[in-house]
Amino acid sequence: MAQIPECPESLKKIQHHLKIALEHDSKDPVISYWCRLYALQTALVIDKSSKDVKMFLVSLMDWLEKQKNNLKDNDMITNETAAQAHIENYAVKLFNFADGMDRQANYNKNIVKLFFTAGLLMDVLSVFGDVSEEISNTQKYAKWKATYIHNCMKNGETPTPGPPVSESGQIGFNFPNQGEDIPQPTNNFVPVSPTTPTYKDYPASTPNEYQTIPNTSTVSPTEIQPTVSERPVLLRDGIQLSPSQITKAQKYCKFAASALTYDDVSESIANLQKALKLLTTGEDS
């Protein structure tokens, strides 16, 4: 496949997303494809008239078209629901691992890359529409934490684990100075549990052993076609499920399918159990 020209300076905002795409060309073409598609959509908003940008965008569109054809049998390319679940799962895995390192005060260049990459991948989720508040908060925190740890290491300071706490003892929700120009180390990074964390209580997860992120180009999760009724669904015991609850159940099913991509059977079962409980009782665990 033809090489894409170097990213023009005016499109600096998408350079990190393109770098993530390049790093995943071999080990996860799905991540590579959607990162470049996000970069294309963002670039078209920034600048589509400059001569060098036009050449770049044409090459990028050509690459995307050819890659989509090459991966036409992969559900995570042709099915946006499957793609969204895969990318969100992957981003959360990276975030959870970085958060585990942070909670254990294990600071090095790799943790900066983990947090920053997780945040950038959550940018990519906007390709599929508005992201949830949960993902938005996690994204802001990941980018802020990457910048914070990077600056601490640069200045010879020891970072404080966990989210920032105000003088009143409240966890802060607004994170200023989210870095967009953090040096990217070449360390390999490792994902852990794909369970989506809540902002207020990030779990400190630590994997039992380091492993390489599997190539998912030939793995296709069960195709999911969501259809959410605008009216409440009445269960046999008189319990009603709202459209938002139906959507939440679908999300659990998506995570279950995506977890199997990483052979994480226990996580898949856990998400299916959550979906089943929600659908049968109306309660979310």
Protein Blocks (a to p, Z undefined) as FASTA:
>chain_A
ZZdddddfklmmmmmmmmmmmmmmmmommlmmmmmmmmmmmmmmmockbmklmmmmmmmm
mmmmmmmmmmmmpmklmmmklmmmmmmmmmmmmmmmmmmmmmnopacfklmmmmmmmmmm
mmmmmmnoccdfklmmmmmmmmmmmmmmmmmmmnopacdedjdddfkopacfbdghiafb
bccdfbdcddddfbdcdfklccddddfbdcddddfklpccddddddddfbdcddfkopac
dfklmmmmmmmmmmmmmmmmnopaklmmmmmmmmmmmmmnopaZZ
